[in-house]
Amino acid sequence: MDQENRPDFELALEQWHNLVANLRRAGATVETIEPVKELPDMVFVANAGLVDGQRLILSRFRHAERQPESIYTSQWFQARGREVAELVGEGDIYFEGGGDAFPYSGSLLAGYGFRSDLFSYPMLSRVISFVVYE
């Protein structure tokens, strides 16, 4: 992330509170993970993994500065009684979760490129519970 391009903190906080309030008014439950100062990209929580029912399939982050996020994400889900699964495979294959893939109508819609590798999806298809076409 470009440290020179900083958001307006007060405006961002106001927008966050408005979003949470609107989601709750619509009947959603909103839970948050505690931020870690040294990991500013944790705000992009969709990249942390892919939720599959009561289980999280943990991301395999490409960039070293994001890789420690997986520890906190895994602990957060496990503390709430959820299972955490990891993709198992050889080499540097990257998958950045719900930021690049999401279930829709029994299929997985997924993209690949600068964050997730095409080769991560066959690995994902072996652990995911909904239908995935290879």
N, C-alpha and C positions, 0 to 999 in steps of 0.2 A: 504494500500500500504506500502511496505517495504521502510522506509526512509533511510535505509543503502544502498540500491541499486539504486543509482541516475543515471539518464541518462546523457549523454554528451550534455549539453544545446546547445552549438553552432551547433553540428551535428544535433540534433533534430530540431532546428530552420531552418537550411538549408534544411533538408528533408521536413519540412512542406511547406516552400516556393516553393520548387520544385513540390510538390504534387498539391498545389493550382495553380501554373502556368500551369501544365499539364492538370488539370481539365478545366481551363478556355480556354486553346487552343483547347480542345475537345468540347467547346461550353457550358460548365456547368456554372451556376451561383454559386458562393461560398459566403455564408454569415457566419459571426462568431458571437458568443455570447461572451460578455465581461467576462473574467475570474474573479473569486473571490478568492483572496489569501488564505482565510481560507478553500476553497473547492478545493483541488488539483485534485480530481477525476472528476471534470467537464470536463476534457479533453476527457473523455469517453462519448461523447455526445450521442451516439446511445442508451445508457442506460437511457437517460432522458425521453423517451417516444416512442410511436409508431406513426408515421405520417400516417394519414388516409385522403388523399386528402388535403383539406385546414384546417384540424383539427389535433390537437395533443392529443393523449390519454396519459395522464401523468402517469409516473411510480409511483409505490408504493415501494420505496426503502426498502430493508431489514435492512441495516445497518444505525444506527443513524447518523454517520458522513456524509452520502450521502443525507439524507432526506431533508436538507435545499436547495439542488440544485433545487428541484421542484419549489420553489418560483421564482427563477431567470429564469428558463426555461419557466414557465407559463407567466411571465411578458414579456419575449422576444417575444414569439409567439403572445400574445395579442396586443403588441405594433405594430405588423405588420398586424393587422386586422384578425388574425386567431383565430378560436375557440379552446378552451382547454376543454377537457372532462376528468373527473376522474372516475376511477373504484369505484363503490359503492358496499360494501359488509361488512359482519360482520367479526370481528376478524383480526388477523394478517395474511393477505394474501398478498403476495408480487409478483410484476410484474416489471421487469426491462427492459421494452421497446424493442427497435429495436436491442438491444444486444442479446436478447433471442427469438425474433419473427420477422418475416418479411413476407409480402405478396408475393405470387408467383402464377401466373396463376389462380387467383380467389380463392386461398386458403391461409391459414395462416400456414406457417411452423414455428413450435415453439418447444422450449426445456424448460426443467424445471430441477430444482435441487437446487444448492447452492445459486442461486439468485432469480429466479422466481419459484412460486409454481404451481403445476399442476392445483390447484383449482382457479387460477387467470384466466384461459382461458375461462371457462363458463361465468365469469363476463365480460371479454373482448368481447365475442361473442354477448353480448346484446347491445354493443355500437358501434361496428365496422361496417363499411359499406360494406366490401367485405365478401365473403362467408367464413365461418369458420365451420369446421366439428368437432363435439364433440364426 
